[in-house]
Amino acid sequence: MATAAAHQTYGAEDVDDTAAYERAFDAAVAADERIEPRDWMPDAYRATLVRQMAQHAHSEIIGMQPEANWITRAPSLRRKAILMAKVQDEAGHGLYLYSAAETLGTGREELLDKLHSGRQKYSSIFNYPTLTWADVGAIGWLVDGAAITNQVPLCRCSYGPYARAMVRICKEESFHQRQGYELLLALSRGTPEQHAMAQDAVDRWWWPSLMMFGPPDDESAHSAQSMTWKIKRHSNDELRQRFVDICVPQAESLGLTLPDPDLRWNEERGHHDFGPIDWAEFKEVLRGNGPCNEQRLTQRRRAHEEGAWVREAAAAYAAEHSGRTPSPIHHLRWRTAALS
């Protein structure tokens, strides 16, 4: 819409006038119009979107690992089926987001290369271990709950492809959150040992979940500008506060205690006060020094390398059926046939 507005407001003589396009872009954002891939946009806006969508996509595919590790150990066929469906959903979310990033001219292979080389980040939460079955429930309730709190406002992101991808993702994330809550509820109402397992998982995942929203607003390098461009609609601290307020009554219903002695209702603010977050831990995890950083990236690189033949076969199949000359991977045709 920004480009259309520019052509309506400014004549052909202003086509090369960057300032004119900037004014049209700013007007479109201010009017809550969607910016689409063919619209003019500032380079910094494009770069911010690519960085954010790539980080989000990386988080989805890295985030498959801690729960996939429990598929074979889930206590029932029902739980296995739920977990398999969830892992498949996360893979789909990654594909939605990589596709949205590609509309800005950045190739998926380039983004994956940056992930595998450590030049792009993913959410810090996925560098913690899943020690017990209750961790799967804690991830569903807390991690997916934090994700929903962060992602629902992104459905109104100023960039159209990102917003539309988030609409699809949030519908599925809501199921994941409810499934995690239900799992923890079953454990909490089970034997004393099961209740203790659920409480231990919440104790370990609560603070990392609060860190998911990013650093405090006064230390965030990108938050203010992203809000100006309406990529984000709320600041890190606003979203974190909203998440805490949502979780407190849910924890009471679960019969579990959030591990924060400073957590209490503040009548004057109309919100819950909560204790200080260990930002030193957050920074260490981002630097690659978390409990599972190396393991998660190593597994991701290995999976990518071992899956090369599948990608090559799919490319050959697509080339053959689109009438184009297949790439130099004819030797994989037998594998392609097996996939068809």
N, C-alpha and C positions, 0 to 999 in steps of 0.2 A: 504493500500500500504506500510505502514511503516514496518509491520511485514514481508511482502514479501521481501522487500529490505534488511531487517536484515538477513533473511535466505540466500539470494543470496550472500551477502557480507561476512558473517561470518559463520564458520563451526559449526557442531553440538556441538563441545566442548564449544562454546560460547553462547549456548542457555540460560544459567543462568546468562550471563554477562549483567547486567543492563546497564552498560556504552555503550555496543555495541548497545543495543536497543535504547538508548537515541540518539546515533549518527545517527542511521537509521531514527528515528523519526524526528530529526532536519533536516536531508537531505530531507526527504519527504516534510516537511513544506516549506523549502527553495525553493524546486522545484515546489511549488504550486500544489502538489499532494493532493488528498483528503484522510483524515484519516477516516477509516471506523470502525464500532463497534468492529470487531474482531482484529483490529490492536493493537499493543502495544502502550500505551500512558502513559506519566507521570501522577501520581496521581493528581498533582496540575492542570494539563490540564483538566483532567476529572472533578475535583471539580469545576473549573471555568466554564466549559460548563454547568454543572448541575445547578449551581447558576444562570447563565445568562438565560438559556432556561426556568428555572422555573419562574424567575422573569418576563420574557416575556409572558409566558403562563398565569401566574396569572393576568398580566395586561390586557390580552385579555378578561378574563372572568369577572374580576371586571369592566372593561371598558364597558361591556354590560349595566350596571345598569343606568348610567346617561341618556343614550338615550332611553333605554327601558321604562323609566318613561314617555316618551313623545309619545309613540305609540298611546295611546288612545286619546291624545290631539292634534295630528297632524291635520293641517287644511283641509286636503283633503284625499280621499282614495288613491290617487297616493302617497302622502307623507307618509301615513301609510304603504303602501306596500314597499316603499323604505326603511323605517326605520326598518320594520320587517326583510327584507332581510339582512340588514346590521347587525342587532343584531345576526341573525343566522350565518352570516359569521364570526363574532367575536368568537362565540362558536366553530365553526369549526377550527379557527386559534388556539384556546387554545388546542383543541384535537391534532392537528398536532404537536404542540410544546411539549405537555406532552408525546406523542408517541416518539418523537425524544429524549427526556430526558430518557425515559425508555430503549432505546438502550444502555445506559451507566450503566444499572443495578439498577437504582433508580425507585422504584414503584410510580405510580401516587398517591396512597393513602397516601404515606409518604410525597409527595410534598404538597398535599392538606392539610394534617394535619399541616405542617409547616406554610402554609399560614394562616389557621384558628387560629393558636396559636400565630401568629405574629412573628414567627421565620424566615420567608422569606418575602421579600418586593415585592411590585408591583409599577408601575410607579406613581410618585407623582401627575401627572396630574389628576388622577381619584379620587382625594380627594377634588375636587371643585364642587360646585353645578351648576346645569343647571337651571337658574332662568327663562329664557324666551325661546320661540321657536327659536329665533335667536342663542341661545347657541348651538343648534343642528347643525346649519350651521357653527358656529365658530369651533366646534369640528371637523367637517368634513374637513374644509379648513386648520385650523392651527394644530390641534392635529394629524389628519391622515396625513397631509402634513409633519409634523415633523417626524412621524413614518416612512413614505416612505423614507425621507432623510436618516434616520438612518438605515433602513432595506435593502434598495437596495444593499449596499455594503456587507451585510451579505449573499447575494446570492452567494458570493465568499468565504464564511467562509471555513476554513480548515477542519472542521468536516462535512463530507458528509451529514448525515441525517438532520442536522440543515440547511445547505445550500439548500437542496432540499425542505425542509418545507418552507423556506423563498421565494423561487421562486413562490410557490403556493399562499402564503400570499400576496406578493407584487402585484400580478395581481389583487386581490380583493381590496386591500387597495387603489389602484389608482382610482377605481370606487368610493369608499367612499369619497376620496378627491374631486373629480370632482362634486359629488352630493352636498357636503357641500358648495363648491364654488358657484354652481348654486343657491342654496338656499339663500345664502347671497346676490348674485347679484339681485335676485328677490326682496328681502326686500330693498336693497339699492336703487333700481329704483322705489320703491313703494311710499307710502304716506310719508310725513315728519316723522310721528310717526314710521313707519316701518324702515325708514333709521336710525332714532335715536336708535331704538332697535338693529339694526345690528351693529352700531358703539359702543354701550354700550357693546355688547357681545365681540367684538374684543378688546376693552379696557381691559376687565377682563381676557381674555384668552391668550393675547399676551405673557406676561411675564412668566406665568406658562408653556407655550409651549416651550419657550427658555430653561427653566429649565429641560425639558424632556431629554436633551442630557447629563445630568449628571453634576457633579461639574467641575470646571476648571481643565485643564490637570495637573497643579502642585498640585492639591489636590485630584486627583482621585487615589484610592488605587489599582485599577485593570487595568486601561486603557493601560498602557505601556506594561505590560506583555501580555495582550490579543492581542495587535498589534504585538508583537514579535511572538506569536503563530499563527498569522493571523486568529484568531477568529474575531477580528475587523480589519478593513482596514484603518480606519481614526480615529483620536482622537476626543474627545468630542468637543473641541473648533473648530476644522476644520469643523465638521458636523454642529455645531451651526452657524458658519459663512456662510456656504453654504445655510442653511435654510433662514437666513436673506436676503441674496442676491436674493433668489428665491421669497420671499414674497413681497419685496418692489414694483416691477412692478405689481404684481398681485393685491396688495392693491390699487394701482392707477387705475387699470382697474375696480375694484369694486366700486371706488368712496368713499373709506373709508380711514381713517387715522390711521396709526400705532401709538400707544401711547408712543412715545419716542422722546422727543425734541432734543436729541443728534444724531438722526438717519440722516446720510448724507453720500454721496458718497465720498470716499477717492481716488483720482486719483492716488496717489503714490502707494497705496497698491492694487488698482484694486478691492476693496471691499467696502462695506458699514461699516462705523463706527457706533456703537450703544452704548447706555448708560449702566451704571452698573446694574447688576442683583442683586436682593435682596436675597443673598444666605442664610441669616438668616431665611427668610421665607421658603426657600427650606428645610433647616435642620429641622425646626419645623414640617413641613409636614411629613418628613421622620420619625421623632420621634413619629408620630401618633397624632400630634396636629393640623392637618389640619381641614378645615371646615366640611368635611364629612368622615374623617377616620373611626370613630366608626360606623357611619351609614352604610357605604359600607361593612365593615367586618361583622357586625351583620347580614345584609341582606344576605350576602354570606353564613354564617354559617347556617342560618335558611333554606335557599334554599337547602343546602346540606343535612341537616337533614330531611327535608320534602320530598326530592327526594330519600331517601334511598330505599323505596319499589320498585322504578323503576329500580334502579341498581341491587337489589336483584333478581327481576323478570327477568331481562335481563340475569343475570348470570345463573339462573336456566334454562332458555330457551336455552342458548348456551351450557350448560352442557348436557341437554337432547338430543340435536340434534348433539352433537359431540360424543355420545356414552359413555360419562363419567358418573359416578354416581353423580347426582345432590347434591349440598351442602344442609345442613339442612334447606332448605326454601321451602319444598314441599307444605307448607300451602299457598304459593303464586302462585300455578299453575294456579288458575283461573285468576289471574292478568296477568300471562304470556300469557295465551291464548288470552286475550284481546289485548295484544301487538303484537301478531303474524299476 
